Structures are given as C-alpha cells and as structure tokens.
Amino acid sequence: MSERKNPSNPFRYGREADVLVDRDEELARVLRVAKECGTLFLIGPRRFGKTSILRAAEANLTDAGKVVLRYDAEAFDDIGSLAAALLAGAVRKYTSALPSPRNFSSR
C-alpha cells in the first residue's frame, strides 16, 4: 500500500488565503466591475474569502498593467484620513507609472 500525502490546507486563520478555491465566478465579477470602473460592494460573513478575492483581483489587474489602490477603510479614524491616503497612494502609483520627463524632447 502506498502512503498518500495530503496537501497542506491553504486556509490559515487570520490571514488571506494564498489559493482561491471555487471562487472563479466571484473573481470574474470583481474583475469585470474593476475593468468597467464600476462600484462594487463585496458583502459576506467573516472568513468567507472576501479579502482573498480582492487580493487575487488586484494581482490579476496589476499583472495586466493596471494601477490598483487597495486600502482597509477600517484602519482610518475618519473619511478625511482615508481620502488623504487614497490621494497620496494615487499620486505615488501614477507618478511611478509615468515616463520620465527626460524622455520628452522639446520642440
């Protein structure tokens, strides 16, 4: 009789899953909304993979050359702090995505 090895459980309490299991439809919906610049509310009970779906979507979009800003709104004391973080993050990401000024020639 051969010994079967069980793969390790990809789910670990208190962190995002490294592997999505049976979430292709949800991931496709998130990607579609993101590509259409729509609004998305991802609602579900705790520990159902919402953050992991968003992480997978972020990786997919980033690999496609898109700029993604991802923040945990609960980490901010007020809407002004969240807005400031979003603005700073957007400036940082878009600035790094722009070509260097020295690549432009004046006419």
TILO-111434 format. One record per atom (N, C-alpha, C, O): x negated, y negated, z; residue in one letter; atom name; chain; residue number from 1. Coordinates in nm, 4 decimals, always signed. Each point is the difference from the previous one (the first is absolute). Layout:
REM TILO-111434
NODE_u_v_w_residu_atome_chaine_num
NODE_X_Y_Z_a_CA_A_NUM
...
***
This chain:
REM TILO-111434
NODE_u_v_w_residu_atome_chaine_num
NODE_-0.0836_+0.1165_+0.0000_m_N_A_1
NODE_+0.0836_-0.1165_+0.0000_m_CA_A_1
NODE_-0.0891_-0.1241_+0.0000_m_C_A_1
NODE_-0.0949_-0.0082_+0.0780_m_O_A_1
NODE_+0.1249_-0.0876_-0.1644_s_N_A_2
NODE_-0.0806_-0.1221_-0.0028_s_CA_A_2
NODE_+0.0580_-0.1030_+0.0956_s_C_A_2
NODE_+0.1205_-0.0055_+0.0248_s_O_A_2
NODE_-0.2090_-0.0736_+0.0262_e_N_A_3
NODE_+0.0423_-0.1033_+0.0954_e_CA_A_3
NODE_+0.0416_-0.1242_-0.0772_e_C_A_3
NODE_-0.0766_-0.0512_-0.0817_e_O_A_3
NODE_+0.1980_+0.0023_+0.1074_r_N_A_4
NODE_+0.0489_-0.1210_-0.0672_r_CA_A_4
NODE_-0.0334_-0.1208_+0.0843_r_C_A_4
NODE_+0.0203_-0.0008_+0.1214_r_O_A_4
NODE_-0.0719_-0.1012_-0.1876_k_N_A_5
NODE_-0.0282_-0.1255_+0.0698_k_CA_A_5
NODE_+0.1157_-0.0952_-0.0263_k_C_A_5
NODE_+0.0392_-0.0215_-0.1147_k_O_A_5
NODE_+0.0136_-0.0337_+0.2191_n_N_A_6
NODE_+0.1043_-0.1004_-0.0151_n_CA_A_6
NODE_-0.0660_-0.1360_-0.0164_n_C_A_6
NODE_-0.0904_-0.0352_+0.0759_n_O_A_6
NODE_+0.1355_-0.0419_-0.1754_p_N_A_7
NODE_-0.0565_-0.1345_-0.0137_p_CA_A_7
NODE_+0.0355_-0.0832_+0.1229_p_C_A_7
NODE_+0.1029_+0.0220_+0.0638_p_O_A_7
NODE_-0.1889_-0.1168_-0.0322_s_N_A_8
NODE_+0.0275_-0.0835_+0.1173_s_CA_A_8
NODE_+0.1226_-0.0881_-0.0253_s_C_A_8
NODE_+0.0298_-0.0363_-0.1138_s_O_A_8
NODE_+0.0374_+0.0043_+0.2176_n_N_A_9
NODE_+0.1191_-0.0828_-0.0065_n_CA_A_9
NODE_-0.0403_-0.1424_-0.0376_n_C_A_9
NODE_-0.0793_-0.0611_+0.0717_n_O_A_9
NODE_+0.1323_+0.0051_-0.1838_p_N_A_10
NODE_-0.0383_-0.1358_-0.0405_p_CA_A_10
NODE_+0.0645_-0.1084_+0.0866_p_C_A_10
NODE_-0.0359_-0.1173_-0.0104_p_O_A_10
NODE_+0.1292_+0.1555_+0.0939_f_N_A_11
NODE_+0.0716_-0.0965_+0.0820_f_CA_A_11
NODE_-0.0646_-0.0105_+0.1369_f_C_A_11
NODE_-0.0160_+0.0999_+0.0702_f_O_A_11
NODE_-0.0202_-0.2191_-0.0338_r_N_A_12
NODE_-0.0602_-0.0228_+0.1310_r_CA_A_12
NODE_+0.0773_-0.1109_+0.0690_r_C_A_12
NODE_+0.0275_-0.1046_-0.0587_r_O_A_12
NODE_+0.0060_+0.1286_+0.1804_y_N_A_13
NODE_+0.0791_-0.0965_+0.0755_y_CA_A_13
NODE_-0.0763_-0.1314_+0.0140_y_C_A_13
NODE_-0.1190_-0.0012_+0.0314_y_O_A_13
NODE_+0.1884_-0.1077_-0.0547_g_N_A_14
NODE_-0.0566_-0.1316_+0.0253_g_CA_A_14
NODE_-0.0800_-0.0594_-0.1137_g_C_A_14
NODE_-0.0632_-0.1041_+0.0181_g_O_A_14
NODE_+0.0636_+0.1668_-0.1352_r_N_A_15
NODE_-0.0698_-0.0581_-0.1134_r_CA_A_15
NODE_+0.0692_+0.0405_-0.1296_r_C_A_15
NODE_+0.0850_+0.0889_-0.0025_r_O_A_15
NODE_-0.1239_-0.1566_-0.1048_e_N_A_16
NODE_+0.0597_+0.0281_-0.1294_e_CA_A_16
NODE_-0.0474_+0.1353_-0.0512_e_C_A_16
NODE_-0.1135_+0.0410_+0.0240_e_O_A_16
NODE_+0.2018_+0.0269_-0.0943_a_N_A_17
NODE_-0.0362_+0.1292_-0.0587_a_CA_A_17
NODE_-0.0918_-0.0223_-0.1192_a_C_A_17
NODE_+0.0170_-0.0956_-0.0757_a_O_A_17
NODE_-0.1138_+0.1840_+0.0597_d_N_A_18
NODE_-0.0907_-0.0079_-0.1137_d_CA_A_18
NODE_+0.0624_+0.0578_-0.1263_d_C_A_18
NODE_-0.0437_-0.0298_-0.1112_d_O_A_18
NODE_+0.1449_+0.1117_+0.1289_v_N_A_19
NODE_+0.0645_+0.0688_-0.1114_v_CA_A_19
NODE_+0.1504_-0.0220_+0.0105_v_C_A_19
NODE_+0.0585_+0.0163_+0.1071_v_O_A_19
NODE_+0.0037_-0.0532_-0.2185_l_N_A_20
NODE_+0.1461_-0.0096_-0.0015_l_CA_A_20
NODE_+0.0566_+0.1347_-0.0414_l_C_A_20
NODE_-0.0478_+0.0620_-0.0950_l_O_A_20
NODE_+0.1484_-0.0180_+0.1657_v_N_A_21
NODE_+0.0628_+0.1281_-0.0298_v_CA_A_21
NODE_+0.1461_-0.0255_-0.0366_v_C_A_21
NODE_+0.0765_-0.0538_+0.0800_v_O_A_21
NODE_-0.0393_+0.0925_-0.2004_d_N_A_22
NODE_+0.1377_-0.0113_-0.0460_d_CA_A_22
NODE_+0.0519_-0.1437_+0.0074_d_C_A_22
NODE_+0.1134_-0.0232_+0.0420_d_O_A_22
NODE_-0.1960_-0.0726_-0.0825_r_N_A_23
NODE_+0.0398_-0.1410_+0.0020_r_CA_A_23
NODE_-0.0168_-0.0667_-0.1363_r_C_A_23
NODE_-0.0111_-0.1223_-0.0087_r_O_A_23
NODE_+0.0092_+0.2027_-0.0977_d_N_A_24
NODE_-0.0205_-0.0546_-0.1341_d_CA_A_24
NODE_+0.1082_-0.1003_-0.0386_d_C_A_24
NODE_-0.0294_-0.1049_-0.0574_d_O_A_24
NODE_+0.1539_+0.1372_+0.0890_e_N_A_25
NODE_+0.1116_-0.0881_-0.0367_e_CA_A_25
NODE_-0.0099_-0.1337_+0.0744_e_C_A_25
NODE_+0.0183_-0.1058_-0.0602_e_O_A_25
NODE_-0.0468_+0.1101_+0.1894_e_N_A_26
NODE_-0.0124_-0.1229_+0.0784_e_CA_A_26
NODE_-0.1168_-0.0841_-0.0483_e_C_A_26
NODE_+0.0117_-0.1220_-0.0117_e_O_A_26
NODE_-0.1255_+0.1870_-0.0167_l_N_A_27
NODE_-0.1169_-0.0718_-0.0495_l_CA_A_27
NODE_+0.0297_-0.0655_-0.1341_l_C_A_27
NODE_-0.0385_-0.1147_-0.0227_l_O_A_27
NODE_+0.1064_+0.1861_-0.0659_a_N_A_28
NODE_+0.0356_-0.0553_-0.1310_a_CA_A_28
NODE_+0.0899_-0.1226_+0.0149_a_C_A_28
NODE_-0.0152_-0.0972_-0.0739_a_O_A_28
NODE_+0.1074_+0.1009_+0.1675_r_N_A_29
NODE_+0.0888_-0.1152_+0.0224_r_CA_A_29
NODE_-0.0785_-0.1213_+0.0493_r_C_A_29
NODE_+0.0214_-0.1119_-0.0465_r_O_A_29
NODE_-0.1119_+0.1350_+0.1404_v_N_A_30
NODE_-0.0818_-0.1102_+0.0531_v_CA_A_30
NODE_-0.0844_-0.0596_-0.1121_v_C_A_30
NODE_-0.0087_-0.1221_-0.0125_v_O_A_30
NODE_-0.0533_+0.2065_-0.0688_l_N_A_31
NODE_-0.0825_-0.0490_-0.1106_l_CA_A_31
NODE_+0.0826_-0.0770_-0.1018_l_C_A_31
NODE_-0.0445_-0.1029_-0.0507_l_O_A_31
NODE_+0.1641_+0.1513_+0.0205_r_N_A_32
NODE_+0.0868_-0.0692_-0.0957_r_CA_A_32
NODE_+0.0367_-0.1392_+0.0512_r_C_A_32
NODE_-0.0078_-0.0974_-0.0749_r_O_A_32
NODE_+0.0472_+0.0871_+0.2006_v_N_A_33
NODE_+0.0362_-0.1292_+0.0576_v_CA_A_33
NODE_-0.1204_-0.0933_+0.0006_v_C_A_33
NODE_+0.0132_-0.1184_-0.0309_v_O_A_33
NODE_-0.1303_+0.1706_+0.0657_a_N_A_34
NODE_-0.1212_-0.0827_+0.0035_a_CA_A_34
NODE_-0.0348_-0.0511_-0.1393_a_C_A_34
NODE_-0.0336_-0.1173_-0.0163_a_O_A_34
NODE_+0.0413_+0.2032_-0.0828_k_N_A_35
NODE_-0.0345_-0.0402_-0.1366_k_CA_A_35
NODE_+0.0988_-0.1006_-0.0560_k_C_A_35
NODE_-0.0354_-0.0806_-0.0860_k_O_A_35
NODE_+0.1598_+0.0845_+0.1341_e_N_A_36
NODE_+0.1031_-0.0951_-0.0435_e_CA_A_36
NODE_+0.0013_-0.1252_+0.0874_e_C_A_36
NODE_+0.0842_-0.0878_-0.0186_e_O_A_36
NODE_-0.1777_+0.0794_+0.1145_c_N_A_37
NODE_-0.0071_-0.1130_+0.0944_c_CA_A_37
NODE_+0.1313_-0.0171_+0.0751_c_C_A_37
NODE_+0.0449_-0.1123_+0.0230_c_O_A_37
NODE_+0.0151_+0.2216_+0.0143_g_N_A_38
NODE_+0.1266_-0.0027_+0.0712_g_CA_A_38
NODE_-0.0195_-0.0041_+0.1505_g_C_A_38
NODE_-0.1118_-0.0107_+0.0504_g_O_A_38
NODE_+0.2229_+0.0195_+0.0190_t_N_A_39
NODE_+0.0001_+0.0016_+0.1456_t_CA_A_39
NODE_+0.0332_+0.1412_+0.0453_t_C_A_39
NODE_+0.0884_+0.0654_-0.0554_t_O_A_39
NODE_-0.1602_-0.0196_+0.1565_l_N_A_40
NODE_+0.0173_+0.1364_+0.0465_l_CA_A_40
NODE_+0.0136_+0.0015_+0.1512_l_C_A_40
NODE_-0.0792_-0.0615_+0.0714_l_O_A_40
NODE_+0.1792_+0.1316_-0.0241_f_N_A_41
NODE_+0.0147_+0.0272_+0.1422_f_CA_A_41
NODE_-0.0122_+0.1505_+0.0164_f_C_A_41
NODE_+0.0863_+0.0752_-0.0453_f_O_A_41
NODE_-0.1921_-0.0319_+0.1092_l_N_A_42
NODE_-0.0227_+0.1423_+0.0219_l_CA_A_42
NODE_+0.0382_+0.0280_+0.1447_l_C_A_42
NODE_-0.0737_-0.0336_+0.0927_l_O_A_42
NODE_+0.1897_+0.0954_-0.0748_i_N_A_43
NODE_+0.0571_+0.0188_+0.1326_i_CA_A_43
NODE_+0.0132_+0.1493_+0.0283_i_C_A_43
NODE_+0.0438_+0.0773_-0.0853_i_O_A_43
NODE_-0.0820_-0.0387_+0.2051_g_N_A_44
NODE_+0.0130_+0.1393_+0.0383_g_CA_A_44
NODE_-0.0443_+0.0180_+0.1439_g_C_A_44
NODE_-0.0587_-0.0907_+0.0591_g_O_A_44
NODE_+0.0864_+0.2061_-0.0029_p_N_A_45
NODE_-0.0411_+0.0270_+0.1379_p_CA_A_45
NODE_-0.1516_+0.0021_+0.0120_p_C_A_45
NODE_-0.0723_+0.0138_-0.0987_p_O_A_45
NODE_+0.0269_-0.0276_+0.2209_r_N_A_46
NODE_-0.1433_+0.0099_+0.0270_r_CA_A_46
NODE_-0.0515_+0.1361_-0.0446_r_C_A_46
NODE_+0.0703_+0.1008_+0.0065_r_O_A_46
NODE_-0.1966_-0.1013_-0.0524_r_N_A_47
NODE_-0.0707_+0.1240_-0.0336_r_CA_A_47
NODE_+0.0567_+0.0703_-0.1241_r_C_A_47
NODE_-0.0142_+0.1214_-0.0142_r_O_A_47
NODE_+0.0784_-0.1973_-0.0754_f_N_A_48
NODE_+0.0543_+0.0606_-0.1214_f_CA_A_48
NODE_-0.0835_-0.0319_-0.1236_f_C_A_48
NODE_+0.0395_+0.0352_-0.1111_f_O_A_48
NODE_-0.1555_-0.1019_+0.1283_g_N_A_49
NODE_-0.0925_-0.0206_-0.1112_g_CA_A_49
NODE_+0.0135_-0.1303_-0.0754_g_C_A_49
NODE_-0.0536_-0.0128_-0.1101_g_O_A_49
NODE_+0.1238_-0.0847_+0.1662_k_N_A_50
NODE_+0.0168_-0.1277_-0.0700_k_CA_A_50
NODE_-0.1344_-0.0657_-0.0289_k_C_A_50
NODE_-0.0255_-0.0417_-0.1130_k_O_A_50
NODE_-0.0593_+0.0324_+0.2127_t_N_A_51
NODE_-0.1300_-0.0639_-0.0162_t_CA_A_51
NODE_-0.0884_+0.0797_-0.0950_t_C_A_51
NODE_-0.0754_-0.0584_-0.0778_t_O_A_51
NODE_+0.0835_+0.1883_+0.0831_s_N_A_52
NODE_-0.0803_+0.0835_-0.0901_s_CA_A_52
NODE_+0.0435_-0.0172_-0.1453_s_C_A_52
NODE_-0.0836_+0.0021_-0.0903_s_O_A_52
NODE_+0.2122_-0.0188_+0.0672_i_N_A_53
NODE_+0.0502_-0.0260_-0.1353_i_CA_A_53
NODE_-0.0535_-0.1336_-0.0494_i_C_A_53
NODE_-0.0443_-0.0110_-0.1143_i_O_A_53
NODE_+0.0482_-0.0904_+0.2000_l_N_A_54
NODE_-0.0518_-0.1310_-0.0391_l_CA_A_54
NODE_-0.1501_+0.0051_-0.0269_l_C_A_54
NODE_-0.0493_-0.0650_-0.0922_l_O_A_54
NODE_-0.0220_+0.1414_+0.1721_r_N_A_55
NODE_-0.1450_+0.0140_-0.0205_r_CA_A_55
NODE_-0.0296_+0.0667_-0.1341_r_C_A_55
NODE_-0.0910_-0.0424_-0.0711_r_O_A_55
NODE_+0.1663_+0.1453_+0.0362_a_N_A_56
NODE_-0.0185_+0.0679_-0.1285_a_CA_A_56
NODE_+0.0336_-0.0937_-0.1157_a_C_A_56
NODE_-0.0689_-0.0002_-0.1021_a_O_A_56
NODE_+0.1740_-0.0788_+0.1179_a_N_A_57
NODE_+0.0373_-0.0966_-0.1038_a_CA_A_57
NODE_-0.1094_-0.1057_-0.0155_a_C_A_57
NODE_-0.0348_-0.0383_-0.1117_a_O_A_57
NODE_-0.0189_-0.0082_+0.2243_e_N_A_58
NODE_-0.1088_-0.0979_-0.0044_e_CA_A_58
NODE_-0.1200_+0.0565_-0.0760_e_C_A_58
NODE_-0.0582_-0.0693_-0.0835_e_O_A_58
NODE_+0.0211_+0.1926_+0.1109_a_N_A_59
NODE_-0.1134_+0.0627_-0.0678_a_CA_A_59
NODE_+0.0267_+0.0117_-0.1500_a_C_A_59
NODE_-0.0883_-0.0267_-0.0815_a_O_A_59
NODE_+0.2093_+0.0665_+0.0457_n_N_A_60
NODE_+0.0376_+0.0146_-0.1403_n_CA_A_60
NODE_-0.0087_-0.1338_-0.0727_n_C_A_60
NODE_-0.0555_-0.0085_-0.1095_n_O_A_60
NODE_+0.1107_-0.0960_+0.1713_l_N_A_61
NODE_+0.0006_-0.1323_-0.0622_l_CA_A_61
NODE_-0.1408_-0.0593_-0.0079_l_C_A_61
NODE_-0.0360_-0.0615_-0.1003_l_O_A_61
NODE_-0.0421_+0.0798_+0.2046_t_N_A_62
NODE_-0.1373_-0.0509_+0.0013_t_CA_A_62
NODE_-0.0825_+0.0691_-0.1075_t_C_A_62
NODE_-0.0788_-0.0645_-0.0691_t_O_A_62
NODE_+0.0967_+0.1962_+0.0546_d_N_A_63
NODE_-0.0703_+0.0738_-0.1048_d_CA_A_63
NODE_+0.0376_-0.0501_-0.1391_d_C_A_63
NODE_-0.0789_+0.0100_-0.0940_d_O_A_63
NODE_+0.2012_-0.0645_+0.0816_a_N_A_64
NODE_+0.0467_-0.0535_-0.1285_a_CA_A_64
NODE_-0.0416_-0.1461_-0.0189_a_C_A_64
NODE_+0.0402_-0.0639_-0.0972_a_O_A_64
NODE_-0.1208_+0.0110_+0.1902_g_N_A_65
NODE_-0.0501_-0.1368_-0.0127_g_CA_A_65
NODE_+0.0917_-0.1068_+0.0565_g_C_A_65
NODE_-0.0220_-0.1185_-0.0248_g_O_A_65
NODE_+0.1230_+0.1566_+0.0991_k_N_A_66
NODE_+0.0928_-0.0962_+0.0594_k_CA_A_66
NODE_-0.0548_-0.0493_+0.1342_k_C_A_66
NODE_-0.0759_+0.0703_+0.0666_k_O_A_66
NODE_+0.1149_-0.1906_-0.0283_v_N_A_67
NODE_-0.0372_-0.0548_+0.1299_v_CA_A_67
NODE_+0.1121_+0.0302_+0.0978_v_C_A_67
NODE_+0.1159_-0.0324_-0.0261_v_O_A_67
NODE_-0.1493_+0.0941_+0.1381_v_N_A_68
NODE_+0.0989_+0.0394_+0.0995_v_CA_A_68
NODE_-0.0347_-0.0655_+0.1324_v_C_A_68
NODE_-0.1139_+0.0069_+0.0462_v_O_A_68
NODE_+0.2137_-0.0708_+0.0145_l_N_A_69
NODE_-0.0131_-0.0544_+0.1352_l_CA_A_69
NODE_+0.0866_+0.0847_+0.0905_l_C_A_69
NODE_+0.1196_+0.0155_-0.0248_l_O_A_69
NODE_-0.1778_+0.0388_+0.1282_r_N_A_70
NODE_+0.0744_+0.0883_+0.0907_r_CA_A_70
NODE_-0.0297_-0.0392_+0.1433_r_C_A_70
NODE_-0.1144_+0.0069_+0.0449_r_O_A_70
NODE_+0.2168_-0.0476_+0.0258_y_N_A_71
NODE_-0.0142_-0.0435_+0.1386_y_CA_A_71
NODE_+0.1092_+0.0632_+0.0859_y_C_A_71
NODE_+0.1106_+0.0262_-0.0473_y_O_A_71
NODE_-0.1429_-0.0024_+0.1724_d_N_A_72
NODE_+0.0974_+0.0474_+0.0975_d_CA_A_72
NODE_+0.0621_-0.1235_+0.0649_d_C_A_72
NODE_-0.0646_-0.0668_+0.0808_d_O_A_72
NODE_+0.1874_+0.0368_-0.1153_a_N_A_73
NODE_+0.0651_-0.1210_+0.0493_a_CA_A_73
NODE_+0.0115_-0.0017_+0.1522_a_C_A_73
NODE_+0.0035_-0.1072_+0.0604_a_O_A_73
NODE_+0.0022_+0.2235_+0.0013_e_N_A_74
NODE_+0.0122_+0.0059_+0.1455_e_CA_A_74
NODE_-0.1269_-0.0464_+0.0714_e_C_A_74
NODE_+0.0027_-0.0268_+0.1201_e_O_A_74
NODE_-0.1128_+0.0174_-0.1929_a_N_A_75
NODE_-0.1275_-0.0412_+0.0607_a_CA_A_75
NODE_-0.0092_-0.1511_+0.0182_a_C_A_75
NODE_-0.0959_-0.0487_+0.0600_a_O_A_75
NODE_+0.1937_-0.0264_-0.1106_f_N_A_76
NODE_-0.0042_-0.1456_+0.0060_f_CA_A_76
NODE_+0.1057_-0.0521_+0.0968_f_C_A_76
NODE_+0.1107_+0.0531_+0.0081_f_O_A_76
NODE_-0.1470_-0.1571_+0.0645_d_N_A_77
NODE_+0.0897_-0.0564_+0.1015_d_CA_A_77
NODE_+0.1187_-0.0742_-0.0594_d_C_A_77
NODE_+0.1079_-0.0033_+0.0591_d_O_A_77
NODE_-0.1283_-0.0565_-0.1767_d_N_A_78
NODE_+0.1080_-0.0779_-0.0602_d_CA_A_78
NODE_-0.0145_-0.0004_-0.1517_d_C_A_78
NODE_-0.1010_+0.0448_-0.0542_d_O_A_78
NODE_+0.2027_-0.0956_-0.0126_i_N_A_79
NODE_+0.0023_+0.0006_-0.1465_i_CA_A_79
NODE_-0.1101_-0.0889_-0.0574_i_C_A_79
NODE_-0.0523_+0.0284_-0.1077_i_O_A_79
NODE_+0.0165_-0.1361_+0.1788_g_N_A_80
NODE_-0.1063_-0.0890_-0.0468_g_CA_A_80
NODE_-0.1348_+0.0707_-0.0041_g_C_A_80
NODE_-0.0772_-0.0186_-0.0940_g_O_A_80
NODE_+0.0491_+0.0986_+0.1943_s_N_A_81
NODE_-0.1264_+0.0749_+0.0031_s_CA_A_81
NODE_-0.0048_+0.1034_-0.1116_s_C_A_81
NODE_-0.1042_+0.0191_-0.0628_s_O_A_81
NODE_+0.2163_+0.0474_+0.0379_l_N_A_82
NODE_+0.0060_+0.0970_-0.1088_l_CA_A_82
NODE_-0.0184_-0.0712_-0.1342_l_C_A_82
NODE_-0.0748_+0.0475_-0.0855_l_O_A_82
NODE_+0.1420_-0.1603_+0.0669_a_N_A_83
NODE_-0.0129_-0.0753_-0.1252_a_CA_A_83
NODE_-0.1442_-0.0453_-0.0224_a_C_A_83
NODE_-0.0506_+0.0067_-0.1120_a_O_A_83
NODE_-0.0149_-0.0525_+0.2176_a_N_A_84
NODE_-0.1395_-0.0430_-0.0118_a_CA_A_84
NODE_-0.0902_+0.1171_-0.0390_a_C_A_84
NODE_-0.0892_-0.0156_-0.0834_a_O_A_84
NODE_+0.1119_+0.1315_+0.1428_a_N_A_85
NODE_-0.0791_+0.1178_-0.0338_a_CA_A_85
NODE_+0.0240_+0.0424_-0.1447_a_C_A_85
NODE_-0.0942_+0.0358_-0.0707_a_O_A_85
NODE_+0.2195_-0.0396_+0.0267_l_N_A_86
NODE_+0.0317_+0.0346_-0.1389_l_CA_A_86
NODE_-0.0680_-0.0949_-0.0977_l_C_A_86
NODE_-0.0564_+0.0437_-0.1004_l_O_A_86
NODE_+0.0616_-0.1737_+0.1296_l_N_A_87
NODE_-0.0625_-0.0990_-0.0868_l_CA_A_87
NODE_-0.1514_+0.0202_-0.0053_l_C_A_87
NODE_-0.0597_-0.0009_-0.1076_l_O_A_87
NODE_-0.0015_+0.0189_+0.2239_a_N_A_88
NODE_-0.1451_+0.0206_+0.0047_a_CA_A_88
NODE_-0.0386_+0.1289_-0.0743_a_C_A_88
NODE_-0.0994_+0.0032_-0.0725_a_O_A_88
NODE_+0.1775_+0.1008_+0.0911_g_N_A_89
NODE_-0.0278_+0.1259_-0.0684_g_CA_A_89
NODE_+0.0156_-0.0133_-0.1506_g_C_A_89
NODE_-0.0799_+0.0550_-0.0758_g_O_A_89
NODE_+0.1825_-0.1277_+0.0315_a_N_A_90
NODE_+0.0218_-0.0200_-0.1433_a_CA_A_90
NODE_-0.1147_-0.0792_-0.0614_a_C_A_90
NODE_-0.0492_+0.0345_-0.1075_a_O_A_90
NODE_+0.0069_-0.1396_+0.1749_v_N_A_91
NODE_-0.1116_-0.0800_-0.0508_v_CA_A_91
NODE_-0.1258_+0.0862_-0.0096_v_C_A_91
NODE_-0.0709_-0.0036_-0.1006_v_O_A_91
NODE_+0.0440_+0.0800_+0.2043_r_N_A_92
NODE_-0.1189_+0.0857_+0.0021_r_CA_A_92
NODE_+0.0039_+0.1045_-0.1131_r_C_A_92
NODE_-0.0990_+0.0185_-0.0707_r_O_A_92
NODE_+0.2125_+0.0488_+0.0542_k_N_A_93
NODE_+0.0077_+0.1055_-0.1019_k_CA_A_93
NODE_+0.0010_-0.0567_-0.1411_k_C_A_93
NODE_-0.0673_+0.0534_-0.0882_k_O_A_93
NODE_+0.1434_-0.1619_+0.0650_y_N_A_94
NODE_+0.0058_-0.0554_-0.1346_y_CA_A_94
NODE_-0.1301_-0.0682_-0.0376_y_C_A_94
NODE_-0.0394_+0.0028_-0.1166_y_O_A_94
NODE_-0.0278_-0.0638_+0.2125_t_N_A_95
NODE_-0.1286_-0.0630_-0.0284_t_CA_A_95
NODE_-0.1015_+0.1040_-0.0444_t_C_A_95
NODE_-0.0767_-0.0236_-0.0933_t_O_A_95
NODE_+0.0758_+0.1383_+0.1597_s_N_A_96
NODE_-0.0953_+0.1042_-0.0377_s_CA_A_96
NODE_+0.0380_+0.0642_-0.1332_s_C_A_96
NODE_-0.0848_+0.0613_-0.0649_s_O_A_96
NODE_+0.2099_-0.0742_+0.0233_a_N_A_97
NODE_+0.0447_+0.0598_-0.1257_a_CA_A_97
NODE_-0.0244_-0.0919_-0.1196_a_C_A_97
NODE_+0.0053_+0.0449_-0.1145_a_O_A_97
NODE_-0.0319_-0.1730_+0.1402_l_N_A_98
NODE_-0.0228_-0.0956_-0.1084_l_CA_A_98
NODE_-0.1428_+0.0112_-0.0513_l_C_A_98
NODE_-0.0909_+0.0367_+0.0745_l_O_A_98
NODE_+0.0715_-0.0689_-0.2039_p_N_A_99
NODE_-0.1371_+0.0006_-0.0515_p_CA_A_99
NODE_-0.0810_-0.1129_+0.0637_p_C_A_99
NODE_+0.0550_-0.1028_+0.0397_p_O_A_99
NODE_-0.1823_+0.1228_-0.0309_s_N_A_100
NODE_-0.0902_-0.0992_+0.0575_s_CA_A_100
NODE_+0.0024_-0.1267_-0.0852_s_C_A_100
NODE_+0.0058_+0.0098_-0.1226_s_O_A_100
NODE_-0.0102_-0.1304_+0.1846_p_N_A_101
NODE_+0.0015_-0.1253_-0.0773_p_CA_A_101
NODE_-0.1160_-0.0088_-0.0987_p_C_A_101
NODE_+0.0128_-0.0644_-0.1041_p_O_A_101
NODE_-0.1241_+0.1274_+0.1347_r_N_A_102
NODE_-0.1153_-0.0090_-0.0919_r_CA_A_102
NODE_+0.0255_+0.0736_-0.1316_r_C_A_102
NODE_-0.0752_-0.0162_-0.0961_r_O_A_102
NODE_+0.1823_+0.0978_+0.0921_n_N_A_103
NODE_+0.0332_+0.0703_-0.1240_n_CA_A_103
NODE_+0.0786_-0.0880_-0.0983_n_C_A_103
NODE_+0.0216_+0.0376_-0.1153_n_O_A_103
NODE_+0.0203_-0.1547_+0.1631_f_N_A_104
NODE_+0.0725_-0.0933_-0.0871_f_CA_A_104
NODE_-0.0995_-0.0962_-0.0619_f_C_A_104
NODE_-0.0883_-0.0514_+0.0688_f_O_A_104
NODE_+0.1020_+0.0270_-0.1974_s_N_A_105
NODE_-0.0885_-0.0978_-0.0639_s_CA_A_105
NODE_+0.0802_-0.1251_-0.0283_s_C_A_105
NODE_+0.1169_+0.0080_-0.0378_s_O_A_105
NODE_-0.1791_-0.1246_+0.0558_s_N_A_106
NODE_+0.0701_-0.1257_-0.0298_s_CA_A_106
NODE_-0.0174_-0.0315_-0.1465_s_C_A_106
NODE_-0.1035_+0.0287_-0.0601_s_O_A_106
NODE_+0.2066_-0.0880_+0.0042_r_N_A_107
NODE_-0.0040_-0.0312_-0.1439_r_CA_A_107
NODE_-0.0206_-0.1446_-0.0226_r_C_A_107
NODE_-0.0059_-0.0444_-0.1146_r_O_A_107
***
